[in-house]
Amino acid sequence: MHDAHTNTFTVDVPTTAGLTEQSLKEYLAAKLYGDGTLSLGQAATMLGKSKWDIPEILTRYGVPFFNYPVEDFEKEFRFPRPNG
C-alpha cells in the first residue's frame, strides 16, 4: 500500500532469521499496535487485512488485544479498586 499517508522502507533481514516479508510486516504491525502507535484499523490497513484478522496476528506475536491499563479502565467505568 502506497499513498500520501505512508512511508515505505527497505530492510535487509538475514535469511537465517527465517522471516518472510509478510511475517515481518505482521510482527511490526502487532508490536506497533501493542505499544499504542497504531490503532487496530491502522494495523489492519497496513497489512491489507480486516480488523477481524488482527486478533489472531496479535496472538501469534504475543501482543494482547486489549492493551488497556487497569487505572484507565477504572477511570472510564468508575469502578472503585477493592481495598486489600
N, C-alpha and C positions, 0 to 999 in steps of 0.2 A: 504494500500500500504506500503510495507516494502522493502527498498533497502538500499544500502550503502549511499545514499544521504538524508535519512530521519531519524527523531527521532520519537520514539513512547513514548507517555506519558499516564499515567492513572490519571484521575481526578475524585474525588468524588464530585458529584453535588447533593444537596438536591433534593429529589423528588418534593418538593413544588415549585421548580423553573419551573417545567413543561417542561423541556428540554429533548430531545432525543439525542442520540449520534450524529445523522446526523445534527440536528439543531445546536448543539454546534460546530460541525466541520464547518458548513456553516457560523455561526457567526464569528468564529475565522478567517476563510479564508477571509471573507469580510473585517473585521477590519484590517487584515494584508495587504490586497491589498490597502485598503484606506490609510494606513499610509506609503505605499511605500515599505514595507518589502517584499511583494510577487508581482510578475508580474501577469498579467491576466492568462497566461499559467500555472504558478505555482499554482495559486489558483484553476484553473480547474483540474489540476493533483491531487492536494491534495484531492479534492472532488470526483475524478473519473468521472468528467463531461467534456463536451466540453466547449470551450471558449464561445460558443453561449449561454450556460446556465447561465453564470456568471452574466450578467447584471440584470437578474430577481432576483438572490440571493442578489446582492448588493442593489437593491431597497428595498428588504424585510428588510434589516438591516440598511437602511438609509445611505448607503455609495454611494457617487457619482461615476458614471462610469468613468467620466473624472475628474481626480484629477490633474489638470494642472494649476499652478498659472498663473495669468494674465501676470506677469512680464516675465515668461519663454515663454509664448505664443508670447508675443510681440518681444522678442529677437529672437525666432525661425523664425517668419514670418516677422519681421521688420516692424510691424505696429506702427506708432507713436501714442502715447496716446494723445487724444484731450485735449487742454488746457481748463480748466474750468473757 
